[in-house]
Amino acid sequence: MTHDLLGRHRAVLPDWLTLYYEEPLEITHGEGRHVWDAAGNKYLDFFGGILTTMTAHALPEVTKAVAEQAGRLLHSSTLYLNRPMVDLAERIAQVSGIPDARVFFTTSGTEANDTALLLATTYRRSNTVLAMRNSYHGRSFGTVGLTGNRAWSPTSLSPLQTLYVHGGVRTRGPYAHLDDREFIAACVEDLTDLLGHTRPPAALIAEPVQGVGGFTSPPDGLYAAFREVLHERGVLWIADEVQTGWGRTGDHFWGWQAHGRSGPPDIVTFAKGIGNGMSIGGVVARAEIMNCLDAQSISTFGGTQVTMAAGLANLTYLLEHDLQGNARRVGGLLIERLRAAAAHAPHVREVRGRGLMVGIELTRPGTDEPDPAAASAVLEEARAGGLLIGKGGGHGTTALRIAPPLTLTVAEAEQGAAILERALLSL
């Protein structure tokens, strides 16, 4: 049946719509941290629908909220007052850290980042944007044009002039040999020099941890140092928290807080995990930026009642059960376990990450040369062992991406690490 479905998929969907595995997988249902395929095989899910199933599969609190709201009203658009949307916006404004915050809901992280770019370029009257090398911000025409990862950017055409800055990858590039303090200083010097050669940009958009790029990140404090340079010139800071938000990094509720000595970003974008699988994205900005548009607008499906009910139930569960703390504790154990396993695996160049956001970069043994075939082989072997993980990376798809639901238990972390160890040693 899966083979028949694959044939139907290929007959009606684009060739560029990526499928994992030599024999693609149809997931039929899930519970907790596990999912099942059409053949009845059970898997421990360490990728959560690309970091969207943030809390757990079939979380009763979320499914109940969805069912109850669906029984009343699914949707009305933003042309009418919407109590679930206001309820969730109030909670997000409260936890955002942004003063006098306003919240706008979208249906995806791509749309959220597009909205942030619209706000920043309008507010600043500039179409120049700074982005990080190895970055990814979505699949729309606007966001693809500023994505700094060749594997995910099919065109250089863009409504924006994009300038790329050093710093998103700590262990590669011209500054990799420096210590953290020197690395930050060199990246700031590069940014300052760049700003001296261009018209004033609208904003810097940056992921605190680069998701599609393979869960890479700069030293803590880099974006705070950037912010000081940008603030002097009136340039806005957009934190793309689509993958890092809601406590996934463990140490902080938002990824930007690792760089927060100069205060919160001007704009924060979010999506993925907040809906626990429901389609929610959004933007948080202080009122003067959010209100800078001088034309009418709506969001037909952003803020729709059933997704807002899911998001509010999910966020409430996350806060009441301290899932950020669980990400810190269990994630710390998982990273150490994987680093110990990697010590015996010659293909592993680096195990990196924080909380339940872990990357394992694979190269040809004894070199820094990327090895996409090894990453694909580990992905297949992990599946055979009952574990689902992801891939990414900026030098070919050579990094394994590990991002389980934030309710992951210590026993499940150990089980997943053991499967991954066997897969890495099979190379």
ROVO-863401 format. One record per residue (C-alpha): residue number from 1; x, y, z; residue in one letter. Coordinates in Angstrom, 2 decimals. Layout:
! residues N
+-----+---------+---------+---------+------+
: pos :      xx :      yy :      zz : code :
+-----+---------+---------+---------+------+
: NUM :       X :       Y :       Z :    a :
...
+-----+---------+---------+---------+------+
This chain:
! residues 427
+-----+---------+---------+---------+------+
: pos :      xx :      yy :      zz : code :
+-----+---------+---------+---------+------+
:   1 :    0.00 :    0.00 :    0.00 :    m :
:   2 :    2.87 :    2.39 :    0.79 :    t :
:   3 :    4.37 :    1.65 :   -2.65 :    h :
:   4 :    1.04 :    2.53 :   -4.29 :    d :
:   5 :    0.89 :    5.76 :   -2.28 :    l :
:   6 :    4.42 :    6.65 :   -3.38 :    l :
:   7 :    3.42 :    6.24 :   -7.01 :    g :
:   8 :    0.38 :    8.46 :   -6.51 :    r :
:   9 :    2.58 :   11.02 :   -4.69 :    h :
:  10 :    5.01 :   11.18 :   -7.59 :    r :
:  11 :    2.21 :   11.50 :  -10.12 :    a :
:  12 :    0.65 :   14.63 :   -8.62 :    v :
:  13 :    3.23 :   16.37 :   -6.39 :    l :
:  14 :    6.44 :   18.27 :   -7.35 :    p :
:  15 :    9.73 :   16.45 :   -7.85 :    d :
:  16 :   11.39 :   18.92 :   -5.43 :    w :
:  17 :    9.12 :   17.93 :   -2.54 :    l :
:  18 :   11.70 :   16.08 :   -0.44 :    t :
:  19 :   10.99 :   12.60 :    0.94 :    l :
:  20 :   13.22 :   10.87 :    3.48 :    y :
:  21 :   14.43 :    7.28 :    3.08 :    y :
:  22 :   15.02 :    4.97 :    0.12 :    e :
:  23 :   11.59 :    3.51 :    0.89 :    e :
:  24 :    9.57 :    6.54 :    2.04 :    p :
:  25 :    7.61 :    6.25 :    5.26 :    l :
:  26 :    3.88 :    6.79 :    5.81 :    e :
:  27 :    3.19 :    7.70 :    9.44 :    i :
:  28 :   -0.36 :    6.80 :   10.44 :    t :
:  29 :   -0.61 :    7.72 :   14.13 :    h :
:  30 :    1.38 :    8.74 :   17.19 :    g :
:  31 :    1.30 :    8.87 :   20.97 :    e :
:  32 :    3.71 :   10.55 :   23.33 :    g :
:  33 :    7.17 :   10.36 :   21.80 :    r :
:  34 :    6.33 :    7.47 :   19.44 :    h :
:  35 :    4.77 :    7.10 :   16.00 :    v :
:  36 :    3.66 :    4.11 :   13.92 :    w :
:  37 :    3.87 :    3.54 :   10.17 :    d :
:  38 :    1.36 :    1.94 :    7.79 :    a :
:  39 :    2.99 :   -1.47 :    8.28 :    a :
:  40 :    2.55 :   -1.27 :   12.05 :    g :
:  41 :    6.21 :   -0.55 :   12.89 :    n :
:  42 :    6.79 :    1.61 :   15.98 :    k :
:  43 :    9.41 :    4.36 :   16.07 :    y :
:  44 :   10.83 :    6.66 :   18.71 :    l :
:  45 :   10.37 :   10.11 :   17.17 :    d :
:  46 :   13.45 :   12.34 :   17.52 :    f :
:  47 :   12.38 :   14.85 :   14.85 :    f :
:  48 :    8.76 :   15.64 :   15.70 :    g :
:  49 :    7.52 :   16.62 :   12.24 :    g :
:  50 :   10.50 :   18.99 :   11.83 :    i :
:  51 :   10.29 :   20.32 :   15.42 :    l :
:  52 :    6.53 :   20.91 :   15.25 :    t :
:  53 :    5.30 :   18.19 :   17.59 :    t :
:  54 :    6.96 :   20.03 :   20.43 :    m :
:  55 :    5.10 :   18.61 :   23.42 :    t :
:  56 :    3.89 :   15.11 :   22.50 :    a :
:  57 :    1.91 :   13.25 :   19.89 :    h :
:  58 :   -1.82 :   13.11 :   20.73 :    a :
:  59 :   -1.35 :   15.23 :   23.86 :    l :
:  60 :   -4.80 :   14.94 :   25.54 :    p :
:  61 :   -4.93 :   18.61 :   26.57 :    e :
:  62 :   -4.37 :   19.75 :   22.98 :    v :
:  63 :   -6.62 :   17.22 :   21.27 :    t :
:  64 :   -9.42 :   18.04 :   23.73 :    k :
:  65 :   -9.05 :   21.78 :   23.07 :    a :
:  66 :   -9.11 :   21.19 :   19.29 :    v :
:  67 :  -12.18 :   18.94 :   19.46 :    a :
:  68 :  -14.12 :   21.32 :   21.71 :    e :
:  69 :  -13.34 :   24.36 :   19.55 :    q :
:  70 :  -14.08 :   22.45 :   16.33 :    a :
:  71 :  -17.49 :   21.59 :   17.75 :    g :
:  72 :  -18.23 :   25.30 :   18.20 :    r :
:  73 :  -16.52 :   27.11 :   15.31 :    l :
:  74 :  -13.54 :   26.28 :   13.12 :    l :
:  75 :  -12.88 :   29.64 :   11.51 :    h :
:  76 :  -14.12 :   33.16 :   10.92 :    s :
:  77 :  -11.03 :   35.16 :    9.70 :    s :
:  78 :   -9.57 :   38.25 :   11.37 :    t :
:  79 :  -12.46 :   40.41 :   10.18 :    l :
:  80 :  -14.32 :   39.48 :   13.35 :    y :
:  81 :  -13.41 :   39.55 :   17.03 :    l :
:  82 :  -11.78 :   36.26 :   17.93 :    n :
:  83 :  -11.52 :   35.33 :   21.60 :    r :
:  84 :   -9.08 :   32.38 :   21.23 :    p :
:  85 :   -6.76 :   34.59 :   19.16 :    m :
:  86 :   -6.80 :   37.36 :   21.75 :    v :
:  87 :   -6.24 :   34.83 :   24.56 :    d :
:  88 :   -3.15 :   33.36 :   22.89 :    l :
:  89 :   -1.82 :   36.77 :   21.81 :    a :
:  90 :   -1.97 :   37.98 :   25.42 :    e :
:  91 :    0.04 :   34.98 :   26.62 :    r :
:  92 :    2.65 :   35.33 :   23.87 :    i :
:  93 :    3.01 :   39.08 :   24.41 :    a :
:  94 :    3.55 :   38.40 :   28.10 :    q :
:  95 :    6.32 :   35.82 :   27.58 :    v :
:  96 :    7.95 :   37.59 :   24.62 :    s :
:  97 :   10.08 :   40.01 :   26.64 :    g :
:  98 :    9.21 :   42.80 :   24.18 :    i :
:  99 :    7.71 :   45.93 :   25.76 :    p :
: 100 :    4.31 :   47.12 :   24.52 :    d :
: 101 :    4.19 :   44.02 :   22.34 :    a :
: 102 :    1.75 :   43.39 :   19.51 :    r :
: 103 :    1.21 :   39.93 :   18.01 :    v :
: 104 :    0.21 :   39.01 :   14.45 :    f :
: 105 :   -0.62 :   35.38 :   13.62 :    f :
: 106 :    0.20 :   33.58 :   10.37 :    t :
: 107 :   -0.01 :   29.96 :    9.27 :    t :
: 108 :    3.72 :   29.20 :    9.02 :    s :
: 109 :    7.23 :   30.34 :    9.88 :    g :
: 110 :    7.79 :   31.31 :    6.25 :    t :
: 111 :    4.84 :   33.69 :    6.36 :    e :
: 112 :    5.92 :   34.99 :    9.77 :    a :
: 113 :    9.38 :   35.87 :    8.44 :    n :
: 114 :    7.88 :   37.48 :    5.34 :    d :
: 115 :    5.72 :   39.63 :    7.62 :    t :
: 116 :    8.71 :   40.60 :    9.76 :    a :
: 117 :   10.59 :   41.66 :    6.63 :    l :
: 118 :    7.60 :   43.70 :    5.46 :    l :
: 119 :    7.46 :   45.45 :    8.82 :    l :
: 120 :   11.19 :   46.12 :    9.01 :    a :
: 121 :   11.58 :   47.42 :    5.46 :    t :
: 122 :    8.51 :   49.63 :    5.80 :    t :
: 123 :    9.54 :   50.98 :    9.20 :    y :
: 124 :   13.08 :   51.69 :    8.05 :    r :
: 125 :   12.28 :   52.69 :    4.44 :    r :
: 126 :   15.05 :   50.39 :    3.24 :    s :
: 127 :   15.04 :   47.19 :    1.18 :    n :
: 128 :   18.51 :   46.10 :    2.33 :    t :
: 129 :   18.58 :   43.23 :    4.81 :    v :
: 130 :   21.44 :   41.56 :    6.66 :    l :
: 131 :   21.32 :   37.79 :    7.02 :    a :
: 132 :   23.67 :   35.12 :    8.33 :    m :
: 133 :   25.61 :   32.71 :    6.18 :    r :
: 134 :   24.22 :   29.15 :    6.47 :    n :
: 135 :   20.78 :   30.55 :    7.39 :    s :
: 136 :   17.29 :   29.39 :    6.43 :    y :
: 137 :   14.14 :   31.48 :    6.79 :    h :
: 138 :   11.47 :   29.82 :    4.65 :    g :
: 139 :   10.36 :   28.84 :    1.17 :    r :
: 140 :    8.55 :   31.98 :   -0.10 :    s :
: 141 :   10.04 :   34.21 :   -2.79 :    f :
: 142 :   11.10 :   36.76 :   -0.17 :    g :
: 143 :   12.59 :   34.37 :    2.37 :    t :
: 144 :   14.28 :   32.07 :   -0.17 :    v :
: 145 :   16.03 :   35.16 :   -1.54 :    g :
: 146 :   17.76 :   35.83 :    1.77 :    l :
: 147 :   18.38 :   32.23 :    2.85 :    t :
: 148 :   22.14 :   31.74 :    3.14 :    g :
: 149 :   22.11 :   27.98 :    2.45 :    n :
: 150 :   22.57 :   27.02 :   -1.19 :    r :
: 151 :   20.79 :   23.67 :   -0.80 :    a :
: 152 :   17.54 :   25.43 :    0.11 :    w :
: 153 :   17.72 :   28.53 :   -2.10 :    s :
: 154 :   16.70 :   27.78 :   -5.72 :    p :
: 155 :   16.97 :   31.39 :   -6.91 :    t :
: 156 :   19.03 :   34.51 :   -6.26 :    s :
: 157 :   16.19 :   36.74 :   -7.44 :    l :
: 158 :   14.70 :   38.70 :   -4.56 :    s :
: 159 :   12.73 :   41.84 :   -3.72 :    p :
: 160 :   15.47 :   42.53 :   -1.15 :    l :
: 161 :   19.14 :   43.35 :   -1.31 :    q :
: 162 :   20.68 :   40.79 :    1.00 :    t :
: 163 :   24.13 :   41.09 :    2.57 :    l :
: 164 :   25.56 :   38.12 :    4.45 :    y :
: 165 :   27.40 :   38.33 :    7.75 :    v :
: 166 :   29.85 :   35.96 :    9.44 :    h :
: 167 :   29.12 :   34.25 :   12.74 :    g :
: 168 :   26.35 :   31.65 :   12.47 :    g :
: 169 :   28.77 :   28.70 :   12.36 :    v :
: 170 :   31.33 :   28.52 :   15.15 :    r :
: 171 :   33.58 :   25.72 :   13.89 :    t :
: 172 :   33.90 :   26.52 :   10.18 :    r :
: 173 :   34.92 :   29.59 :    8.21 :    g :
: 174 :   37.74 :   32.13 :    8.47 :    p :
: 175 :   37.33 :   32.74 :   12.22 :    y :
: 176 :   36.94 :   29.12 :   13.40 :    a :
: 177 :   40.46 :   29.02 :   14.83 :    h :
: 178 :   39.83 :   31.95 :   17.21 :    l :
: 179 :   38.64 :   31.62 :   20.80 :    d :
: 180 :   35.09 :   32.76 :   21.58 :    d :
: 181 :   36.04 :   36.31 :   22.57 :    r :
: 182 :   38.21 :   36.78 :   19.49 :    e :
: 183 :   35.56 :   35.15 :   17.29 :    f :
: 184 :   32.91 :   37.63 :   18.43 :    i :
: 185 :   35.29 :   40.56 :   18.00 :    a :
: 186 :   36.19 :   39.47 :   14.45 :    a :
: 187 :   32.51 :   39.03 :   13.47 :    c :
: 188 :   31.65 :   42.46 :   14.90 :    v :
: 189 :   34.54 :   44.01 :   12.99 :    e :
: 190 :   33.30 :   42.32 :    9.81 :    d :
: 191 :   29.75 :   43.62 :   10.40 :    l :
: 192 :   31.00 :   47.15 :   11.10 :    t :
: 193 :   33.10 :   47.15 :    7.95 :    d :
: 194 :   30.17 :   45.86 :    5.89 :    l :
: 195 :   27.88 :   48.61 :    7.19 :    l :
: 196 :   30.44 :   51.18 :    6.07 :    g :
: 197 :   30.06 :   50.06 :    2.45 :    h :
: 198 :   26.30 :   50.01 :    2.02 :    t :
: 199 :   23.21 :   52.11 :    2.51 :    r :
: 200 :   21.67 :   51.66 :    5.98 :    p :
: 201 :   19.90 :   48.28 :    6.13 :    p :
: 202 :   16.42 :   47.70 :    7.47 :    a :
: 203 :   17.29 :   44.79 :    9.75 :    a :
: 204 :   19.43 :   41.82 :   10.61 :    l :
: 205 :   17.47 :   38.58 :   10.59 :    i :
: 206 :   19.13 :   35.71 :   12.43 :    a :
: 207 :   18.30 :   32.32 :   13.93 :    e :
: 208 :   19.83 :   31.99 :   17.42 :    p :
: 209 :   20.50 :   28.35 :   16.48 :    v :
: 210 :   20.49 :   27.68 :   12.74 :    q :
: 211 :   17.95 :   24.92 :   12.16 :    g :
: 212 :   18.20 :   23.71 :    8.56 :    v :
: 213 :   21.88 :   24.67 :    8.73 :    g :
: 214 :   22.48 :   21.71 :   11.03 :    g :
: 215 :   21.85 :   23.18 :   14.51 :    f :
: 216 :   24.89 :   25.43 :   14.38 :    t :
: 217 :   25.25 :   28.53 :   16.55 :    s :
: 218 :   27.70 :   31.29 :   17.44 :    p :
: 219 :   29.17 :   31.81 :   20.90 :    p :
: 220 :   26.71 :   33.25 :   23.41 :    d :
: 221 :   26.75 :   37.02 :   23.23 :    g :
: 222 :   27.43 :   37.45 :   19.51 :    l :
: 223 :   24.02 :   38.87 :   18.69 :    y :
: 224 :   24.15 :   41.17 :   21.69 :    a :
: 225 :   27.43 :   42.53 :   20.34 :    a :
: 226 :   25.86 :   42.86 :   16.89 :    f :
: 227 :   22.86 :   44.62 :   18.44 :    r :
: 228 :   25.08 :   47.36 :   19.89 :    e :
: 229 :   26.50 :   48.10 :   16.43 :    v :
: 230 :   23.08 :   47.91 :   14.77 :    l :
: 231 :   21.30 :   50.02 :   17.38 :    h :
: 232 :   23.71 :   52.91 :   16.83 :    e :
: 233 :   22.56 :   52.98 :   13.20 :    r :
: 234 :   18.86 :   52.37 :   13.84 :    g :
: 235 :   19.00 :   48.90 :   12.23 :    v :
: 236 :   16.42 :   46.46 :   13.61 :    l :
: 237 :   17.15 :   42.97 :   14.96 :    w :
: 238 :   14.76 :   40.19 :   13.91 :    i :
: 239 :   15.17 :   36.95 :   15.88 :    a :
: 240 :   13.89 :   33.99 :   13.88 :    d :
: 241 :   12.67 :   31.73 :   16.70 :    e :
: 242 :   10.71 :   29.36 :   14.47 :    v :
: 243 :   12.81 :   26.41 :   15.66 :    q :
: 244 :   14.42 :   27.68 :   18.86 :    t :
: 245 :   11.47 :   29.16 :   20.75 :    g :
: 246 :    9.34 :   27.88 :   23.66 :    w :
: 247 :   12.18 :   26.45 :   25.76 :    g :
: 248 :   13.65 :   23.95 :   23.31 :    r :
: 249 :   17.22 :   25.07 :   24.00 :    t :
: 250 :   16.72 :   24.36 :   27.71 :    g :
: 251 :   18.84 :   27.19 :   29.06 :    d :
: 252 :   16.38 :   29.83 :   27.86 :    h :
: 253 :   12.74 :   30.20 :   26.82 :    f :
: 254 :   13.84 :   32.06 :   23.67 :    w :
: 255 :   17.07 :   31.42 :   21.82 :    g :
: 256 :   17.84 :   35.15 :   21.70 :    w :
: 257 :   18.17 :   35.21 :   25.50 :    q :
: 258 :   21.64 :   33.66 :   25.17 :    a :
: 259 :   22.54 :   36.99 :   23.52 :    h :
: 260 :   20.26 :   39.26 :   25.49 :    g :
: 261 :   22.40 :   41.64 :   27.48 :    r :
: 262 :   21.27 :   44.51 :   25.23 :    s :
: 263 :   17.59 :   43.66 :   25.65 :    g :
: 264 :   15.09 :   41.79 :   23.49 :    p :
: 265 :   15.03 :   41.90 :   19.69 :    p :
: 266 :   12.89 :   44.46 :   17.91 :    d :
: 267 :   10.93 :   41.65 :   16.22 :    i :
: 268 :   10.56 :   37.97 :   17.07 :    v :
: 269 :    9.09 :   35.41 :   14.68 :    t :
: 270 :    7.72 :   32.05 :   15.80 :    f :
: 271 :    5.94 :   28.96 :   14.43 :    a :
: 272 :    6.37 :   25.15 :   14.49 :    k :
: 273 :    6.23 :   23.97 :   18.11 :    g :
: 274 :    3.66 :   26.41 :   19.47 :    i :
: 275 :    0.84 :   24.54 :   17.69 :    g :
: 276 :    2.15 :   21.05 :   18.54 :    n :
: 277 :    1.42 :   20.14 :   14.92 :    g :
: 278 :   -1.33 :   22.65 :   14.20 :    m :
: 279 :   -0.47 :   25.32 :   11.65 :    s :
: 280 :    0.51 :   28.43 :   13.64 :    i :
: 281 :    3.13 :   31.08 :   12.96 :    g :
: 282 :    3.42 :   34.64 :   14.06 :    g :
: 283 :    5.31 :   37.84 :   14.71 :    v :
: 284 :    5.84 :   39.81 :   17.93 :    v :
: 285 :    7.03 :   43.40 :   17.74 :    a :
: 286 :    6.68 :   46.54 :   19.79 :    r :
: 287 :    3.65 :   48.60 :   18.83 :    a :
: 288 :    5.43 :   51.37 :   16.89 :    e :
: 289 :    6.93 :   48.79 :   14.52 :    i :
: 290 :    3.86 :   46.55 :   14.21 :    m :
: 291 :    1.62 :   49.54 :   13.53 :    n :
: 292 :    3.86 :   51.16 :   10.90 :    c :
: 293 :    1.91 :   49.80 :    7.94 :    l :
: 294 :   -0.34 :   52.45 :    6.38 :    d :
: 295 :   -2.58 :   50.08 :    4.41 :    a :
: 296 :   -5.29 :   47.67 :    5.47 :    q :
: 297 :   -4.51 :   43.99 :    5.93 :    s :
: 298 :   -6.03 :   40.76 :    7.21 :    i :
: 299 :   -5.01 :   37.16 :    7.71 :    s :
: 300 :   -7.59 :   34.77 :    6.35 :    t :
: 301 :   -6.28 :   31.69 :    8.15 :    f :
: 302 :   -3.77 :   33.22 :   10.60 :    g :
: 303 :   -5.36 :   33.16 :   14.04 :    g :
: 304 :   -8.13 :   30.77 :   13.08 :    t :
: 305 :  -10.03 :   29.62 :   16.17 :    q :
: 306 :   -9.18 :   25.93 :   16.17 :    v :
: 307 :   -5.41 :   26.51 :   15.83 :    t :
: 308 :   -5.47 :   29.21 :   18.50 :    m :
: 309 :   -7.23 :   26.84 :   20.91 :    a :
: 310 :   -4.51 :   24.26 :   20.25 :    a :
: 311 :   -1.72 :   26.79 :   20.73 :    g :
: 312 :   -3.11 :   28.09 :   24.01 :    l :
: 313 :   -3.58 :   24.57 :   25.41 :    a :
: 314 :   -0.08 :   23.60 :   24.29 :    n :
: 315 :    1.61 :   26.70 :   25.71 :    l :
: 316 :   -0.27 :   26.29 :   29.00 :    t :
: 317 :    0.84 :   22.65 :   29.28 :    y :
: 318 :    4.44 :   23.56 :   28.45 :    l :
: 319 :    4.62 :   26.25 :   31.12 :    l :
: 320 :    2.77 :   24.31 :   33.83 :    e :
: 321 :    4.96 :   21.23 :   33.37 :    h :
: 322 :    8.29 :   23.12 :   33.04 :    d :
: 323 :    9.18 :   21.52 :   29.72 :    l :
: 324 :   12.01 :   24.01 :   29.33 :    q :
: 325 :   13.55 :   22.53 :   32.47 :    g :
: 326 :   13.02 :   19.02 :   31.10 :    n :
: 327 :   14.72 :   20.03 :   27.85 :    a :
: 328 :   17.68 :   21.30 :   29.85 :    r :
: 329 :   17.97 :   18.21 :   32.06 :    r :
: 330 :   17.22 :   15.43 :   29.59 :    v :
: 331 :   18.85 :   17.26 :   26.70 :    g :
: 332 :   22.06 :   17.65 :   28.69 :    g :
: 333 :   22.14 :   13.91 :   29.37 :    l :
: 334 :   21.41 :   13.13 :   25.71 :    l :
: 335 :   24.19 :   15.38 :   24.41 :    i :
: 336 :   26.75 :   13.87 :   26.79 :    e :
: 337 :   25.64 :   10.35 :   25.84 :    r :
: 338 :   25.98 :   11.16 :   22.14 :    l :
: 339 :   29.39 :   12.75 :   22.62 :    r :
: 340 :   30.58 :    9.63 :   24.37 :    a :
: 341 :   29.28 :    7.50 :   21.50 :    a :
: 342 :   30.85 :    9.80 :   18.90 :    a :
: 343 :   34.28 :    9.34 :   20.43 :    a :
: 344 :   34.31 :    5.86 :   18.87 :    h :
: 345 :   32.81 :    6.90 :   15.51 :    a :
: 346 :   35.47 :    8.24 :   13.09 :    p :
: 347 :   32.89 :    9.90 :   10.81 :    h :
: 348 :   31.71 :   12.27 :   13.55 :    v :
: 349 :   33.30 :   15.70 :   13.33 :    r :
: 350 :   31.22 :   17.39 :   16.01 :    e :
: 351 :   28.28 :   16.86 :   18.37 :    v :
: 352 :   26.75 :   20.25 :   19.12 :    r :
: 353 :   23.59 :   21.85 :   20.42 :    g :
: 354 :   21.77 :   22.70 :   23.61 :    r :
: 355 :   18.67 :   21.38 :   25.27 :    g :
: 356 :   16.70 :   19.09 :   22.97 :    l :
: 357 :   18.21 :   20.56 :   19.81 :    m :
: 358 :   21.26 :   18.47 :   18.92 :    v :
: 359 :   23.32 :   18.24 :   15.73 :    g :
: 360 :   25.85 :   15.57 :   14.75 :    i :
: 361 :   28.08 :   16.62 :   11.84 :    e :
: 362 :   29.55 :   13.83 :    9.71 :    l :
: 363 :   32.67 :   14.10 :    7.54 :    t :
: 364 :   35.02 :   11.68 :    5.85 :    r :
: 365 :   37.25 :   10.29 :    8.61 :    p :
: 366 :   40.30 :   12.40 :    9.39 :    g :
: 367 :   39.13 :   15.34 :    7.25 :    t :
: 368 :   36.71 :   18.27 :    7.28 :    d :
: 369 :   35.24 :   17.08 :    3.97 :    e :
: 370 :   31.43 :   16.73 :    4.20 :    p :
: 371 :   29.99 :   13.22 :    3.79 :    d :
: 372 :   26.33 :   13.37 :    2.74 :    p :
: 373 :   26.31 :    9.64 :    1.98 :    a :
: 374 :   27.24 :    8.88 :    5.59 :    a :
: 375 :   24.41 :   11.07 :    6.88 :    a :
: 376 :   21.92 :    9.26 :    4.63 :    s :
: 377 :   23.26 :    5.88 :    5.74 :    a :
: 378 :   22.88 :    6.77 :    9.42 :    v :
: 379 :   19.35 :    8.04 :    8.79 :    l :
: 380 :   18.43 :    4.69 :    7.20 :    e :
: 381 :   20.14 :    2.64 :    9.91 :    e :
: 382 :   18.45 :    4.62 :   12.68 :    a :
: 383 :   15.07 :    4.00 :   11.07 :    r :
: 384 :   15.84 :    0.29 :   10.87 :    a :
: 385 :   16.57 :    0.42 :   14.59 :    g :
: 386 :   13.27 :    2.16 :   15.36 :    g :
: 387 :   14.37 :    5.82 :   15.52 :    l :
: 388 :   13.40 :    8.79 :   13.33 :    l :
: 389 :   15.84 :   11.71 :   13.04 :    i :
: 390 :   16.42 :   14.55 :   10.56 :    g :
: 391 :   19.21 :   15.89 :    8.36 :    k :
: 392 :   20.59 :   19.33 :    7.55 :    g :
: 393 :   23.79 :   21.30 :    7.17 :    g :
: 394 :   25.31 :   24.07 :    5.14 :    g :
: 395 :   28.07 :   22.10 :    3.41 :    h :
: 396 :   25.84 :   19.46 :    1.89 :    g :
: 397 :   23.30 :   17.56 :    3.97 :    t :
: 398 :   25.89 :   16.19 :    6.38 :    t :
: 399 :   24.47 :   16.92 :    9.83 :    a :
: 400 :   22.02 :   14.72 :   11.70 :    l :
: 401 :   19.29 :   16.77 :   13.40 :    r :
: 402 :   17.86 :   15.53 :   16.69 :    i :
: 403 :   14.89 :   17.35 :   18.21 :    a :
: 404 :   12.51 :   15.12 :   20.21 :    p :
: 405 :    9.32 :   16.35 :   21.88 :    p :
: 406 :   10.12 :   18.29 :   25.06 :    l :
: 407 :    8.43 :   15.65 :   27.25 :    t :
: 408 :   11.20 :   13.16 :   26.40 :    l :
: 409 :   12.08 :   10.90 :   29.33 :    t :
: 410 :   15.55 :    9.86 :   30.46 :    v :
: 411 :   14.82 :    6.26 :   29.45 :    a :
: 412 :   13.73 :    7.35 :   25.97 :    e :
: 413 :   16.81 :    9.54 :   25.61 :    a :
: 414 :   19.01 :    6.58 :   26.48 :    e :
: 415 :   17.11 :    4.31 :   24.08 :    q :
: 416 :   17.46 :    6.80 :   21.23 :    g :
: 417 :   21.14 :    7.40 :   21.96 :    a :
: 418 :   21.81 :    3.65 :   21.91 :    a :
: 419 :   20.13 :    3.29 :   18.50 :    i :
: 420 :   22.11 :    6.26 :   17.17 :    l :
: 421 :   25.35 :    4.85 :   18.52 :    e :
: 422 :   24.79 :    1.57 :   16.68 :    r :
: 423 :   23.91 :    3.48 :   13.51 :    a :
: 424 :   27.05 :    5.64 :   13.71 :    l :
: 425 :   29.29 :    2.63 :   14.35 :    l :
: 426 :   27.78 :    0.82 :   11.36 :    s :
: 427 :   29.47 :    3.22 :    8.91 :    l :
+-----+---------+---------+---------+------+
